[in-house]
Amino acid sequence: MTYNSTFGQKNKVEYDKIVPEYILAVWEQNNSENNSEFQVKELKQIKSFFEEFFKKENQILTNEFLKKPSENTLVGHYLHKKLKWNSFNGPHVGIKKLKNKKVIKNELKNLPNEKELLAHYYLSIFSDVLNKQRPMNLASTNIDLEKLNLEDNTEKSILILCAMRHIGSQVGSYSTTKFPKNCFRAKEYEENMPKFNGKPFFKYELLDFKDFEIEVDKRYPKMSFLKRYLPAFEISKKEYLKCVEYLKN
């Protein structure tokens, strides 16, 4: 059986009912996620993602995981993320911690559209890369956006902006903090970042983009994706090019 969620007639997300059941089983921590009912093709991709994602050293930047996943996987990842957010709730953040089942029920009533789900997916990937790539060592990695089943320019830009929010933030910091003394650090860091369509980030031009809202902080309403993530990309590019020019001279 397939469930549908429609958002202002703009988007529709479809998922199989086994997905939220599986995510809940994972979080119940009673080994029920290994039950025979969960040995189905609809869960194969999200299981593979989780298996790789939680490795101390992983290959999460391979095309297998960067390719746009199925809606089942997008929904499964999102529910998992919301359960993780809920696990940190309590009086110290002013948000009541709910039972896992209640969180999933609430989220299924108002699932984000596909673009927001995809952004949450890529934000998780690049946050994981930032945390595990110390020091950054991705000079040989090229993210070919034409091989990732991304439907349009918006989806390609989502990946770029999510990447720059995490792995690109450091190059911007090096470029602006103690300029120009840290420019050599910015250059060294950039040289070890992945390429996008064979180009370094500062040579990549974003294409046409249809904005959407995204939940950035559980304490506040959703906000424009572009307003939240575009400035980091533009500032990093502008400041890094200043360093490039300085080092040339």
C-alpha positions as CSV (number, residue, x, y, z in Angstrom):
1,M,0.0,0.0,0.0
2,T,1.2,3.5,-0.9
3,Y,0.5,6.6,1.2
4,N,0.4,10.1,-0.4
5,S,1.2,13.5,1.0
6,T,0.4,16.6,-1.0
7,F,1.7,20.1,-0.2
8,G,-0.2,23.1,-1.5
9,Q,-0.6,21.2,-4.8
10,K,3.1,21.8,-5.5
11,N,4.5,18.4,-4.7
12,K,3.5,14.9,-3.7
13,V,5.6,12.5,-1.8
14,E,4.8,8.8,-1.9
15,Y,6.0,6.2,0.5
16,D,5.2,2.6,1.5
17,K,3.8,2.1,4.9
18,I,6.6,-0.3,5.8
19,V,9.0,2.6,5.9
20,P,7.8,4.4,9.0
21,E,7.2,1.0,10.6
22,Y,10.8,0.1,10.0
23,I,12.2,3.4,11.2
24,L,10.2,3.1,14.4
25,A,11.5,-0.5,14.9
26,V,15.1,0.8,14.5
27,W,14.5,3.4,17.2
28,E,12.8,1.0,19.6
29,Q,16.2,-0.8,20.0
30,N,14.6,-4.2,20.6
31,N,16.1,-5.9,17.5
32,S,12.7,-5.9,15.8
33,E,14.2,-4.2,12.8
34,N,15.6,-7.6,11.8
35,N,12.1,-9.2,11.7
36,S,11.2,-11.0,8.5
37,E,8.6,-8.4,7.6
38,F,11.4,-5.8,7.1
39,Q,13.3,-8.0,4.6
40,V,11.7,-6.3,1.6
41,K,13.0,-4.4,-1.5
42,E,11.3,-1.1,-0.4
43,L,13.8,-0.9,2.5
44,K,16.9,-2.1,0.7
45,Q,18.2,1.4,-0.1
46,I,17.6,3.0,3.3
47,K,19.2,0.0,5.0
48,S,22.3,0.3,2.8
49,F,22.5,4.1,3.5
50,F,22.3,3.6,7.2
51,E,24.9,0.8,7.2
52,E,27.4,3.0,5.3
53,F,26.5,6.3,7.1
54,F,27.2,5.0,10.5
55,K,30.7,3.5,9.7
56,K,33.5,5.4,11.3
57,E,35.2,5.6,7.9
58,N,32.8,5.4,5.1
59,Q,32.3,5.9,1.4
60,I,29.2,8.1,1.7
61,L,30.4,10.3,-1.2
62,T,30.2,7.6,-3.8
63,N,27.5,7.8,-6.5
64,E,25.6,5.0,-4.8
65,F,24.7,7.3,-2.0
66,L,24.9,10.7,-3.7
67,K,22.4,9.6,-6.4
68,K,18.9,11.0,-5.7
69,P,17.3,8.3,-3.6
70,S,13.9,6.9,-3.8
71,E,11.0,8.6,-2.0
72,N,10.9,5.7,0.5
73,T,14.6,6.5,1.4
74,L,14.0,10.2,1.6
75,V,11.0,9.7,3.9
76,G,12.9,7.1,6.0
77,H,15.9,9.4,6.4
78,Y,13.7,12.3,7.3
79,L,11.8,10.4,10.0
80,H,15.1,9.1,11.4
81,K,16.4,12.7,11.5
82,K,13.3,14.0,13.3
83,L,13.5,11.2,15.9
84,K,17.1,12.2,16.5
85,W,16.1,15.8,17.0
86,N,13.4,14.7,19.4
87,S,15.9,12.7,21.4
88,F,17.6,16.0,22.4
89,N,14.3,17.7,23.4
90,G,13.5,18.5,27.0
91,P,13.2,21.4,29.4
92,H,16.7,22.7,28.4
93,V,15.5,23.5,24.9
94,G,11.9,24.3,25.8
95,I,10.4,21.5,23.6
96,K,8.7,18.5,25.1
97,K,10.3,15.2,24.3
98,L,7.7,12.8,22.7
99,K,7.5,9.1,22.3
100,N,9.0,7.8,19.1
101,K,5.7,6.6,17.8
102,K,4.1,10.0,18.4
103,V,6.9,11.8,16.6
104,I,6.5,9.6,13.5
105,K,2.7,10.1,13.5
106,N,3.0,13.8,13.7
107,E,5.6,14.0,11.0
108,L,3.6,11.8,8.6
109,K,0.7,14.2,8.9
110,N,2.8,17.1,7.4
111,L,5.7,15.7,5.5
112,P,7.9,18.2,3.6
113,N,7.9,18.3,-0.2
114,E,10.5,16.4,-2.1
115,K,13.0,19.3,-2.4
116,E,13.1,19.8,1.3
117,L,13.5,16.1,1.9
118,L,16.4,16.0,-0.5
119,A,18.0,18.9,1.2
120,H,17.8,17.2,4.6
121,Y,19.3,14.1,3.0
122,Y,22.3,16.0,1.5
123,L,22.8,18.1,4.6
124,S,23.2,14.8,6.6
125,I,25.7,13.5,4.1
126,F,28.0,16.5,4.1
127,S,27.7,17.1,7.8
128,D,29.0,13.5,8.2
129,V,31.8,14.2,5.8
130,L,32.9,17.3,7.7
131,N,32.9,15.4,11.0
132,K,34.9,12.4,9.6
133,Q,37.3,14.0,7.1
134,R,39.9,15.5,9.5
135,P,41.9,16.7,7.7
136,M,40.0,17.1,4.5
137,N,41.4,14.6,2.0
138,L,39.0,14.6,-1.0
139,A,41.2,16.1,-3.7
140,S,40.6,13.0,-6.0
141,T,36.8,13.1,-5.5
142,N,34.7,14.5,-8.3
143,I,30.9,14.9,-7.8
144,D,29.5,14.6,-11.3
145,L,26.0,16.1,-11.0
146,E,25.0,14.7,-14.3
147,K,25.3,11.1,-13.0
148,L,23.2,11.5,-9.9
149,N,19.6,11.2,-11.3
150,L,18.9,14.8,-10.2
151,E,15.8,16.0,-12.0
152,D,16.5,19.7,-12.5
153,N,18.8,22.6,-11.8
154,T,17.2,23.2,-8.4
155,E,18.1,19.7,-7.2
156,K,21.7,20.1,-8.5
157,S,22.0,23.4,-6.6
158,I,20.6,21.8,-3.5
159,L,23.5,19.4,-3.4
160,I,26.1,22.2,-4.0
161,L,24.6,24.5,-1.3
162,C,24.3,21.7,1.2
163,A,27.9,20.7,0.5
164,M,29.2,24.3,0.9
165,R,27.2,24.7,4.1
166,H,29.4,22.0,5.7
167,I,32.6,21.1,3.9
168,G,32.8,24.6,2.4
169,S,32.4,26.6,5.5
170,Q,36.0,26.2,6.6
171,V,37.5,27.6,3.4
172,G,35.4,30.7,3.9
173,S,36.5,31.0,7.5
174,Y,40.2,30.7,6.5
175,S,39.7,33.3,3.8
176,T,38.2,35.9,6.1
177,T,39.9,35.3,9.5
178,K,43.2,37.0,9.8
179,F,43.3,37.9,6.1
180,P,45.7,37.6,4.4
181,K,47.8,35.5,6.8
182,N,45.4,32.5,6.6
183,C,45.2,32.5,2.8
184,F,47.7,29.7,2.5
185,R,45.5,27.6,4.7
186,A,42.4,28.5,2.6
187,K,44.2,27.4,-0.5
188,E,45.5,24.2,1.0
189,Y,42.0,23.3,2.3
190,E,40.4,24.1,-1.1
191,E,42.8,21.9,-2.9
192,N,41.6,19.0,-0.8
193,M,37.9,19.6,-1.3
194,P,35.9,17.6,-3.8
195,K,35.3,19.0,-7.3
196,F,31.8,19.6,-8.8
197,N,31.5,18.6,-12.4
198,G,35.2,18.6,-12.5
199,K,35.4,22.2,-11.2
200,P,36.6,23.6,-7.9
201,F,33.7,25.2,-6.0
202,F,34.7,28.8,-6.8
203,K,34.4,28.1,-10.5
204,Y,31.0,26.5,-10.3
205,E,28.0,28.7,-11.3
206,L,24.6,27.9,-9.8
207,L,21.8,27.5,-12.3
208,D,18.2,28.5,-12.2
209,F,16.7,27.7,-8.8
210,K,13.1,27.4,-7.5
211,D,13.2,28.3,-3.8
212,F,11.3,26.4,-1.1
213,E,11.0,26.5,2.6
214,I,13.1,24.3,5.0
215,E,13.1,23.6,8.7
216,V,16.5,24.7,9.9
217,D,15.9,24.9,13.6
218,K,13.1,23.0,15.4
219,R,12.4,26.0,17.6
220,Y,11.5,28.3,14.7
221,P,9.3,28.3,11.6
222,K,10.6,27.2,8.3
223,M,12.6,29.6,6.2
224,S,13.7,30.2,2.6
225,F,16.3,27.6,1.6
226,L,18.1,30.2,-0.5
227,K,18.2,32.8,2.2
228,R,19.7,30.3,4.6
229,Y,22.3,28.5,2.4
230,L,23.1,30.7,-0.6
231,P,25.1,33.4,1.4
232,A,27.6,30.8,2.7
233,F,28.4,29.7,-0.9
234,E,28.6,33.3,-2.3
235,I,30.7,34.6,0.6
236,S,33.1,31.6,0.6
237,K,33.6,32.1,-3.2
238,K,34.1,35.9,-3.0
239,E,36.5,35.7,0.0
240,Y,38.4,32.8,-1.4
241,L,39.0,34.5,-4.7
242,K,40.4,37.5,-2.8
243,C,42.9,35.1,-1.3
244,V,43.7,33.6,-4.7
245,E,44.4,37.1,-6.0
246,Y,46.5,38.0,-3.0
247,L,48.6,34.8,-3.4
248,K,49.1,35.5,-7.1
249,N,50.7,38.8,-6.2
